[in-house]
């Protein structure tokens, strides 16, 4: 939890009332550029996220993973030791056998033979990601920033505006790892989603809907809050060139899980038209949500919304739910727990066991071993679930 104060943007301080996504804090060798203040006075940053399309990028990402695994086994032994390691260790044993006098130089100083650092250790140190601090853009952009922006254009980069260090109620304005996991799955299974009509619940900055918009026919990206939806719409506009080749479209709409009806008031920004609601009910075959399971009441509301919408659809539907298990030590349990995740799983079990004559829900986990197309840390706490909502009549 981090509070980035306006006067100390390059020196974040820690407070308990704000949260900061790891995606923003640890972004490989990239700056977060502050571009404006939003309607409620929060700094808005622009980040670039590169696609790993070609084999060279994929090989590089694989190398990073190999080095990370190498860090877990810093001291190697037996046949895994390279020739240089064996030679140095042999020398060390010989010196030790000759006694302390053999370790003294001409002046009588003790020369300590240290175990050499292996090549994997040195590579791992080079590949460690720096903690990236925000950079405020003053009047005009520096040449370095202009060069970076020129490099981060084209079909291999998605540009996202977001805020940082928000109160809990504004976490949708940040980018979270589970959104990347779901985006990876969409790109991995792009033929599955091609030309589909899709609804995203809790779309936030819109990054997952934008990725889906590169393959799907139409995506309804929904959330609540005019300021958040305006940011989401801006991100859709920034990445329109990614969706144009496939003819995809992303529509930003308000959908409040605490209400039973779509907002159709034309005076309300991001409300639905009757035609859009009919299009959703007639054609939607995919519903998705990423990293929205952090509050028990909102989790309950989301599952009620899922049940209501899947009942209203003309055809069967597949739901994809991505989340990150966040482990915390609680005094109440005196143990490391994940209460939000447990509540999510209870709702998932209740949905699958629901006795409903019209619709049947089948739940299955998706193993997160598919290709990675975006640069982020795919930790083992990330999960993806698939729910089949099959109409019985």
C-alpha positions in Angstrom: 0.0 0.0 0.0 1.6 3.2 -1.2 0.7 6.8 -1.2 2.5 8.8 -3.9 2.5 12.4 -2.7 2.4 15.2 -5.3 5.5 16.9 -3.8 7.5 13.7 -3.5 6.6 11.8 -6.7 10.0 10.2 -6.9 10.0 9.1 -3.3 6.8 7.1 -2.5 5.8 7.0 1.2 3.8 4.2 2.8 0.3 4.7 4.2 -2.5 2.4 5.1 -5.4 4.0 3.2 -4.1 3.6 -0.3 -3.1 0.6 -2.5 -0.7 0.3 -5.4 -0.6 -2.5 -8.0 2.6 -4.4 -8.4 2.2 -3.9 -12.2 2.8 -0.2 -11.7 5.5 -0.6 -9.1 7.6 -3.2 -10.9 7.5 -2.4 -14.6 10.6 -3.5 -16.5 12.8 -0.5 -17.4 9.9 1.7 -18.2 8.9 5.1 -16.8 5.4 6.0 -15.7 4.7 9.4 -17.3 2.2 11.7 -15.6 0.1 13.2 -18.4 -2.7 15.1 -16.6 -5.0 15.4 -13.6 -8.4 13.7 -13.8 -11.7 15.3 -12.9 -11.2 14.5 -9.2 -7.6 15.8 -9.0 -5.8 12.4 -9.2 -2.6 12.3 -11.3 -3.0 10.2 -14.4 -0.1 8.2 -15.8 0.6 6.7 -19.2 2.3 3.3 -19.4 3.3 1.2 -22.4 2.9 -2.6 -22.3 4.7 -4.5 -25.1 3.4 -7.6 -26.8 5.7 -10.6 -27.1 4.8 -11.6 -30.7 8.0 -12.7 -32.3 10.2 -15.7 -31.3 13.1 -13.4 -30.2 10.9 -11.8 -27.6 9.5 -15.1 -26.5 13.0 -16.5 -26.2 14.0 -13.5 -24.1 11.0 -13.9 -21.8 11.9 -17.6 -21.4 15.4 -16.7 -20.5 14.2 -14.3 -17.8 12.1 -17.2 -16.3 15.1 -19.5 -16.4 17.3 -16.9 -14.6 14.5 -16.4 -12.0 14.5 -20.2 -11.4 18.3 -20.1 -11.2 18.1 -17.6 -8.3 16.3 -20.2 -6.2 19.3 -22.5 -6.5 22.2 -20.2 -5.9 24.5 -22.9 -4.6 24.8 -25.7 -7.1 26.5 -29.0 -6.5 27.4 -32.3 -8.0 27.2 -32.7 -11.8 25.5 -29.3 -12.1 28.7 -27.4 -11.2 30.4 -25.9 -14.3 34.1 -26.6 -14.9 35.1 -23.1 -13.5 33.2 -23.7 -10.3 34.9 -27.1 -9.8 38.3 -25.6 -10.5 37.8 -22.8 -8.0 36.3 -25.1 -5.3 39.2 -27.5 -5.8 41.7 -24.6 -5.3 39.8 -23.6 -2.2 40.0 -27.1 -0.7 43.8 -27.3 -1.5 44.4 -23.9 0.2 42.5 -25.0 3.2 44.5 -28.2 3.5 47.7 -26.3 3.5 46.8 -24.3 6.5 46.3 -20.7 7.3 49.9 -19.8 6.4 49.2 -20.6 2.8 46.5 -17.9 2.8 48.9 -15.1 3.9 50.4 -12.7 1.3 53.9 -11.3 1.4 52.9 -8.6 3.9 51.2 -11.1 6.2 47.6 -10.2 5.2 45.0 -12.9 5.1 43.8 -13.6 1.6 40.3 -15.1 1.7 39.3 -17.3 -1.2 35.6 -16.6 -1.9 33.3 -18.9 -3.8 33.0 -17.5 -7.3 29.7 -16.1 -8.4 28.2 -18.2 -11.1 27.2 -16.9 -14.5 23.5 -17.4 -13.7 23.8 -15.2 -10.5 25.4 -12.4 -12.6 22.7 -12.6 -15.3 19.9 -12.7 -12.7 21.3 -9.5 -11.1 21.3 -7.8 -14.5 17.7 -8.9 -15.1 16.3 -7.8 -11.8 13.5 -5.3 -12.4 14.0 -1.9 -10.9 11.3 -0.3 -8.8 10.0 2.4 -11.1 9.1 5.7 -9.6 6.6 8.1 -11.3 8.0 10.9 -13.4 6.1 14.2 -13.7 6.0 15.7 -17.1 6.5 19.5 -16.9 5.8 21.9 -19.8 6.8 20.1 -22.9 8.4 16.6 -23.1 12.0 15.9 -22.8 13.8 14.4 -25.7 14.2 11.1 -23.8 10.4 10.9 -23.3 9.7 11.7 -27.0 12.2 9.0 -28.1 10.5 6.5 -25.7 7.1 7.3 -27.1 8.2 6.9 -30.7 9.6 3.5 -29.8 6.3 2.5 -28.1 4.0 2.9 -31.1 2.6 0.4 -33.5 0.9 -3.0 -33.3 3.1 -4.5 -30.6 2.3 -2.0 -27.8 -0.8 -1.2 -25.8 -1.0 2.2 -24.2 -2.9 2.6 -21.0 -3.7 5.6 -18.9 -4.1 4.8 -15.2 -3.8 6.3 -11.7 -1.4 5.1 -9.0 -1.7 4.7 -5.2 -5.5 5.0 -5.1 -8.0 4.5 -2.3 -9.6 1.1 -2.2 -12.7 2.4 -3.9 -10.7 3.5 -6.9 -8.6 0.4 -7.5 -10.3 0.0 -10.9 -8.2 2.9 -12.1 -5.1 0.8 -11.8 -3.9 -2.2 -13.9 -3.7 -5.6 -12.1 -1.9 -8.8 -12.9 -5.0 -10.9 -13.3 -6.0 -8.7 -16.2 -2.8 -9.6 -17.9 -3.4 -13.3 -17.3 -6.8 -13.1 -18.9 -5.4 -11.0 -21.8 -2.8 -13.7 -22.3 -5.5 -16.4 -22.5 -7.5 -14.3 -25.0 -4.4 -14.0 -27.3 -3.5 -17.7 -26.8 -7.1 -18.8 -27.7 -7.8 -16.0 -30.2 -9.7 -18.3 -32.6 -12.1 -19.2 -29.8 -13.1 -15.5 -29.3 -13.0 -14.4 -33.0 -16.1 -12.5 -34.0 -17.8 -13.1 -30.6 -19.9 -10.6 -28.7 -18.4 -10.1 -25.2 -19.4 -8.5 -21.9 -16.7 -7.5 -19.4 -17.7 -6.8 -15.8 -15.5 -4.4 -13.8 -13.4 -3.5 -16.9 -11.4 -0.8 -15.0 -8.8 0.8 -17.3 -10.1 -1.4 -20.1 -7.0 -3.2 -21.0 -8.6 -6.7 -21.1 -11.5 -5.4 -23.2 -9.0 -3.7 -25.6 -7.1 -7.0 -26.0 -10.4 -8.8 -26.6 -11.4 -6.1 -29.1 -8.5 -7.2 -31.3 -10.2 -10.5 -32.0 -13.9 -10.2 -31.0 -16.6 -8.5 -33.0 -18.0 -6.3 -30.2 -17.0 -5.9 -26.5 -19.1 -4.1 -23.9 -16.6 -2.9 -21.3 -18.6 -2.0 -18.1 -17.9 -0.5 -14.8 -19.2 2.3 -12.5 -18.1 5.9 -12.0 -18.0 8.6 -14.6 -14.4 9.4 -14.1 -13.3 5.8 -14.4 -15.4 5.2 -17.5 -14.0 8.4 -19.1 -10.5 7.0 -18.5 -11.5 3.7 -19.9 -12.9 5.3 -23.0 -9.7 7.3 -23.5 -7.7 4.1 -23.4 -10.0 2.5 -26.0 -9.3 5.6 -28.2 -5.6 5.4 -27.6 -5.6 1.7 -28.9 -8.1 2.0 -31.6 -5.4 1.1 -34.2 -5.0 -2.3 -32.6 -8.7 -3.2 -33.1 -9.2 -1.7 -36.5 -7.5 -4.5 -38.6 -10.0 -7.1 -37.3 -13.0 -4.7 -37.3 -13.4 -5.1 -33.5 -15.4 -2.5 -31.4 -15.3 -1.7 -27.7 -18.2 0.1 -26.2 -17.7 1.6 -22.7 -20.9 1.4 -20.6 -22.0 1.7 -17.0 -23.2 -1.4 -15.2 -23.7 -1.3 -11.5 -23.8 -4.8 -9.9 -25.9 -3.4 -7.0 -28.7 -2.6 -9.4 -31.0 -5.0 -11.1 -31.5 -3.1 -14.3 -29.3 -1.5 -17.0 -29.1 2.3 -16.9 -31.0 3.6 -19.9 -31.4 7.3 -18.9 -30.0 9.2 -21.9 -29.0 12.0 -19.5 -26.6 9.7 -17.7 -23.1 9.3 -19.3 -22.3 5.8 -20.6 -25.9 4.6 -20.3 -27.4 1.9 -22.5 -29.7 2.3 -25.4 -32.5 -0.3 -25.8 -30.8 -1.4 -29.0 -27.6 -2.1 -27.2 -29.3 -4.1 -24.5 -31.1 -6.2 -27.1 -27.8 -6.7 -29.0 -26.2 -8.0 -25.7 -29.0 -10.3 -24.9 -29.2 -11.7 -28.5 -25.5 -12.2 -29.3 -23.4 -12.2 -26.2 -21.6 -15.6 -25.8 -18.7 -14.6 -23.5 -18.6 -12.8 -20.2 -15.3 -12.0 -18.4 -14.0 -10.3 -15.3 -10.5 -9.9 -13.9 -9.3 -9.1 -10.4 -12.7 -7.9 -9.1 -12.8 -10.3 -6.1 -11.4 -8.3 -3.2 -14.6 -7.3 -1.3 -17.2 -9.8 -0.1 -20.2 -7.7 -0.8 -19.1 -6.8 -4.3 -18.3 -10.5 -4.9 -21.8 -11.4 -3.9 -23.2 -8.6 -6.2 -21.1 -9.8 -9.1 -22.4 -13.4 -8.9 -26.0 -12.1 -8.6 -25.3 -10.0 -11.8 -23.8 -13.1 -13.5 -26.9 -15.1 -12.7 -29.3 -12.4 -13.8 -27.5 -11.7 -17.1 -26.9 -15.3 -18.1 -30.6 -16.0 -17.6 -31.4 -13.1 -19.9 -29.2 -14.2 -22.8 -30.7 -16.0 -25.7 -27.9 -18.5 -26.0 -25.5 -20.4 -23.7 -22.5 -18.5 -22.5 -19.0 -19.0 -21.3 -17.7 -17.0 -18.3 -14.0 -16.4 -17.6 -13.0 -15.2 -14.2 -9.3 -14.2 -13.4 -8.0 -13.3 -10.0 -5.0 -13.2 -7.8 -5.0 -14.9 -4.4 -3.7 -12.3 -1.9 -2.4 -13.8 1.3 -2.5 -11.9 4.5 -1.7 -12.6 8.1 -4.8 -11.9 10.3 -4.9 -11.5 14.0 -8.4 -13.0 14.0 -7.0 -16.3 12.6 -3.4 -15.9 13.8 -2.5 -17.4 10.5 -1.9 -16.5 6.8 -5.3 -16.5 5.2 -7.0 -15.4 2.0 -10.6 -14.6 3.0 -11.6 -12.8 -0.2 -10.5 -15.8 -2.2 -12.3 -18.2 0.1 -15.5 -16.1 -0.3 -15.0 -16.2 -4.1 -14.7 -20.0 -4.1 -17.8 -20.4 -1.9 -19.8 -18.3 -4.4 -18.3 -20.3 -7.3 -19.4 -23.6 -5.6 -22.9 -22.2 -4.9 -23.2 -21.2 -8.5 -22.3 -24.7 -9.7 -24.6 -26.4 -7.3 -27.5 -24.0 -8.0 -30.8 -25.9 -8.6 -32.1 -24.1 -11.7 -34.5 -25.6 -14.3 -33.5 -23.1 -17.0 -29.7 -23.0 -16.8 -26.9 -25.2 -15.7 -23.5 -23.9 -14.5 -20.3 -26.0 -14.9 -17.1 -24.8 -13.3 -13.5 -25.8 -14.2 -10.1 -24.2 -13.5 -7.9 -23.3 -16.5 -4.2 -24.2 -15.9 -2.1 -21.1 -16.3 0.6 -22.7 -18.4 -0.3 -21.1 -21.7 1.9 -18.7 -23.6 2.7 -15.3 -22.2 2.2 -12.5 -24.6 2.6 -9.5 -22.2 5.6 -8.7 -19.9 4.5 -9.1 -16.3 5.2 -11.5 -13.4 3.0 -14.5 -13.7 3.0 -15.6 -10.1 1.5 -18.9 -8.9 -1.2 -17.0 -7.0 -2.9 -16.1 -10.3 -5.9 -18.2 -11.3 -8.3 -18.4 -14.2 -11.7 -20.1 -14.0 -14.1 -21.1 -16.7 -17.9 -21.3 -16.1 -20.1 -22.8 -18.7 -23.7 -21.4 -18.5 -25.7 -23.8 -20.5 -29.4 -23.1 -21.2 -31.5 -26.2 -20.6 -34.7 -25.0 -22.5 
